[in-house]
Structures are given as C-alpha cells and as structure tokens.
Amino acid sequence: MLEAASAHRDEALFYEDRNYVASNAFESLTGGPGAFYEAWIGYQPAGEAGHAEADMGEGFDIDDAEEMRRRLPRLARLCLGPSA
C-alpha cells in the first residue's frame, strides 16, 4: 500500500474492494450475507440510544493541495509529492 502511494498509483489506494474488507471477513466467518451490517446496526453501547452525531472537528477543503500540505505535511508529501 505504501509503495502504491509513493508511486502515486491512486487506483490501488482507492480500489473499491478495500472498503469491504471488514464486512467480507465478518460474513466469511459467520456465513451470512448482510450479517456484518445487521450486527453493526444492532451494536449500540449501553446508554447511548439516540446519541448525537460525533463532532468530527474542523472541516477543511481536502482538494486544496496547499491546505493539505499545511495540515498534513507527511501525508501530502506521500500522496501529492514535493511542493512546487
């Protein structure tokens, strides 16, 4: 994965099947299609019914290369390359 990022091979980083690794593994172990999502919906820590959405912090434009370099310099160097 690190090699793909270093080589700017975005198709390897954003390959759709990577998004489903956890659900596919869970379903392989339990044997049921949709089991992961049923379990996920059923999971709710005690006392948190109806809780508000988590605060995800300050938003910023992830498409702004200079903003990314300022906020996440190591990740930006890896994914965007050196600044101009």
C-alpha positions as CSV (number, residue, x, y, z in Angstrom):
1,M,0.0,0.0,0.0
2,L,2.8,2.4,0.9
3,E,4.6,1.6,-2.4
4,A,1.4,2.3,-4.3
5,A,1.0,5.7,-2.6
6,S,4.7,6.6,-3.2
7,A,4.2,5.7,-6.9
8,H,1.1,7.9,-7.0
9,R,-1.0,4.8,-8.1
10,D,-4.4,6.1,-6.9
11,E,-6.2,3.1,-8.3
12,A,-4.5,0.9,-5.8
13,L,-5.4,3.2,-2.9
14,F,-9.0,3.7,-3.8
15,Y,-9.8,0.2,-5.1
16,E,-13.4,-0.4,-4.0
17,D,-13.0,-3.9,-2.6
18,R,-10.6,-2.4,0.1
19,N,-13.7,-0.7,1.5
20,Y,-15.4,-4.0,2.1
21,V,-12.6,-6.0,3.8
22,A,-14.2,-6.0,7.2
23,S,-17.7,-6.9,6.1
24,N,-16.4,-9.6,3.8
25,A,-14.3,-11.1,6.5
26,F,-17.2,-11.0,9.0
27,E,-19.5,-12.6,6.5
28,S,-17.0,-15.3,5.7
29,L,-16.7,-16.2,9.4
30,T,-20.5,-16.0,10.2
31,G,-21.6,-17.5,6.9
32,G,-24.4,-14.9,6.3
33,P,-24.7,-12.3,3.6
34,G,-25.6,-9.0,5.1
35,A,-24.6,-10.3,8.6
36,F,-22.0,-7.5,9.1
37,Y,-24.5,-4.8,8.5
38,E,-27.1,-6.4,10.7
39,A,-24.6,-6.7,13.5
40,W,-23.4,-3.2,13.0
41,I,-26.9,-1.8,13.2
42,G,-27.6,-3.9,16.3
43,Y,-24.5,-2.7,18.0
44,Q,-25.1,0.3,20.3
45,P,-23.2,0.8,23.6
46,A,-25.5,0.8,26.6
47,G,-26.8,4.3,27.5
48,E,-26.1,5.7,24.0
49,A,-29.5,5.2,22.4
50,G,-30.4,8.3,20.4
51,H,-27.0,9.9,20.9
52,A,-26.0,12.8,18.7
53,E,-23.5,12.5,15.9
54,A,-19.9,12.7,17.0
55,D,-18.1,16.0,16.5
56,M,-15.7,15.4,13.6
57,G,-13.7,18.6,14.3
58,E,-13.0,21.5,12.0
59,G,-13.7,21.0,8.3
60,F,-11.3,22.0,5.5
61,D,-11.0,21.7,1.8
62,I,-9.2,18.4,1.1
63,D,-8.9,19.2,-2.6
64,D,-6.7,22.2,-1.8
65,A,-3.2,20.9,-2.1
66,E,-1.6,23.8,-0.2
67,E,-4.1,23.3,2.7
68,M,-3.3,19.6,2.8
69,R,0.5,20.3,2.8
70,R,0.0,22.7,5.7
71,R,-2.3,20.5,7.8
72,L,-1.0,17.0,6.9
73,P,2.6,17.5,5.6
74,R,3.8,13.9,5.7
75,L,0.6,12.5,4.0
76,A,0.7,15.3,1.5
77,R,4.4,14.6,0.6
78,L,3.5,10.9,0.1
79,C,0.3,11.5,-1.9
80,L,0.9,14.8,-3.6
81,G,4.7,14.8,-4.0
82,P,7.0,17.7,-3.1
83,S,5.6,21.2,-3.1
84,A,6.4,23.4,-6.1
